[in-house]
Amino acid sequence: MKIIGVSLLLSGSVIALSVGIDLFQGTKVLQALYNALSPFRVMEVAELFVLFSLLFFFFAESLYLVLKKRQQKQ
């Protein structure tokens, strides 16, 4: 759970920093959010497959470790 929390915190911080820099440069809020999320909009099918498979393996391993710890406690 800590790994997932830290990962979400870091990604949120990086996106907030990116949006903050864009706002400091004078862009509007919607354009700043679009700039922060635009790399995911131009991905090819193969790149999206790799991204989602890596995310799946990350969450599957985290779930496996949580279930393993619960079984060891019993």
BALOBA-1460 file (C-alpha; in Angstrom, 3 decimals):
// residues 74
<rec num="1" residu="m" x="0.000" y="0.000" z="0.000"/>
<rec num="2" residu="k" x="2.872" y="2.346" z="0.733"/>
<rec num="3" residu="i" x="4.282" y="1.878" z="-2.756"/>
<rec num="4" residu="i" x="0.964" y="2.730" z="-4.383"/>
<rec num="5" residu="g" x="0.507" y="5.753" z="-2.117"/>
<rec num="6" residu="v" x="3.999" y="7.076" z="-2.791"/>
<rec num="7" residu="s" x="3.591" y="6.520" z="-6.537"/>
<rec num="8" residu="l" x="0.299" y="8.409" z="-6.604"/>
<rec num="9" residu="l" x="1.744" y="11.191" z="-4.464"/>
<rec num="10" residu="l" x="4.771" y="11.595" z="-6.730"/>
<rec num="11" residu="s" x="2.750" y="11.535" z="-9.940"/>
<rec num="12" residu="g" x="0.290" y="14.054" z="-8.504"/>
<rec num="13" residu="s" x="3.148" y="16.301" z="-7.429"/>
<rec num="14" residu="v" x="4.784" y="16.179" z="-10.859"/>
<rec num="15" residu="i" x="1.505" y="16.953" z="-12.622"/>
<rec num="16" residu="a" x="0.836" y="19.820" z="-10.198"/>
<rec num="17" residu="l" x="4.337" y="21.189" z="-10.830"/>
<rec num="18" residu="s" x="3.813" y="20.988" z="-14.583"/>
<rec num="19" residu="v" x="0.433" y="22.729" z="-14.358"/>
<rec num="20" residu="g" x="1.911" y="25.360" z="-12.022"/>
<rec num="21" residu="i" x="4.737" y="26.143" z="-14.430"/>
<rec num="22" residu="d" x="2.283" y="26.441" z="-17.311"/>
<rec num="23" residu="l" x="0.069" y="28.771" z="-15.278"/>
<rec num="24" residu="f" x="3.111" y="30.858" z="-14.327"/>
<rec num="25" residu="q" x="3.894" y="31.223" z="-18.038"/>
<rec num="26" residu="g" x="0.425" y="32.623" z="-18.649"/>
<rec num="27" residu="t" x="-1.586" y="29.739" z="-20.082"/>
<rec num="28" residu="k" x="-5.155" y="29.069" z="-19.016"/>
<rec num="29" residu="v" x="-6.029" y="26.274" z="-16.589"/>
<rec num="30" residu="l" x="-7.612" y="23.969" z="-19.178"/>
<rec num="31" residu="q" x="-4.667" y="24.399" z="-21.547"/>
<rec num="32" residu="a" x="-2.244" y="23.689" z="-18.691"/>
<rec num="33" residu="l" x="-4.100" y="20.480" z="-17.813"/>
<rec num="34" residu="y" x="-4.141" y="19.488" z="-21.482"/>
<rec num="35" residu="n" x="-0.385" y="20.042" z="-21.681"/>
<rec num="36" residu="a" x="0.180" y="17.906" z="-18.589"/>
<rec num="37" residu="l" x="-1.890" y="15.013" z="-19.928"/>
<rec num="38" residu="s" x="-1.140" y="15.309" z="-23.651"/>
<rec num="39" residu="p" x="1.653" y="12.671" z="-23.776"/>
<rec num="40" residu="f" x="-0.998" y="10.018" z="-23.148"/>
<rec num="41" residu="r" x="-3.145" y="11.271" z="-26.038"/>
<rec num="42" residu="v" x="-0.536" y="10.801" z="-28.757"/>
<rec num="43" residu="m" x="0.509" y="7.257" z="-27.833"/>
<rec num="44" residu="e" x="0.364" y="4.488" z="-30.409"/>
<rec num="45" residu="v" x="-1.479" y="1.247" z="-29.707"/>
<rec num="46" residu="a" x="1.738" y="-0.620" z="-28.906"/>
<rec num="47" residu="e" x="2.836" y="2.089" z="-26.462"/>
<rec num="48" residu="l" x="-0.545" y="2.004" z="-24.740"/>
<rec num="49" residu="f" x="-0.333" y="-1.785" z="-24.498"/>
<rec num="50" residu="v" x="3.081" y="-1.574" z="-22.841"/>
<rec num="51" residu="l" x="1.894" y="1.168" z="-20.469"/>
<rec num="52" residu="f" x="-1.196" y="-0.741" z="-19.364"/>
<rec num="53" residu="s" x="0.680" y="-4.027" z="-19.056"/>
<rec num="54" residu="l" x="3.312" y="-2.417" z="-16.829"/>
<rec num="55" residu="l" x="0.581" y="-0.828" z="-14.706"/>
<rec num="56" residu="f" x="-1.203" y="-4.192" z="-14.504"/>
<rec num="57" residu="f" x="1.954" y="-5.982" z="-13.364"/>
<rec num="58" residu="f" x="2.629" y="-3.262" z="-10.794"/>
<rec num="59" residu="f" x="-0.826" y="-3.527" z="-9.246"/>
<rec num="60" residu="a" x="-0.907" y="-7.328" z="-9.538"/>
<rec num="61" residu="e" x="2.385" y="-7.626" z="-7.638"/>
<rec num="62" residu="s" x="1.163" y="-5.221" z="-4.969"/>
<rec num="63" residu="l" x="-2.052" y="-7.200" z="-4.569"/>
<rec num="64" residu="y" x="-0.098" y="-10.461" z="-4.416"/>
<rec num="65" residu="l" x="2.139" y="-9.122" z="-1.649"/>
<rec num="66" residu="v" x="-0.848" y="-7.882" z="0.366"/>
<rec num="67" residu="l" x="-2.603" y="-11.244" z="0.053"/>
<rec num="68" residu="k" x="0.594" y="-13.086" z="0.970"/>
<rec num="69" residu="k" x="1.009" y="-10.986" z="4.136"/>
<rec num="70" residu="r" x="-2.610" y="-11.656" z="5.136"/>
<rec num="71" residu="q" x="-2.138" y="-15.392" z="4.719"/>
<rec num="72" residu="q" x="1.019" y="-15.350" z="6.826"/>
<rec num="73" residu="k" x="-0.827" y="-13.604" z="9.671"/>
<rec num="74" residu="q" x="-3.458" y="-16.330" z="9.809"/>
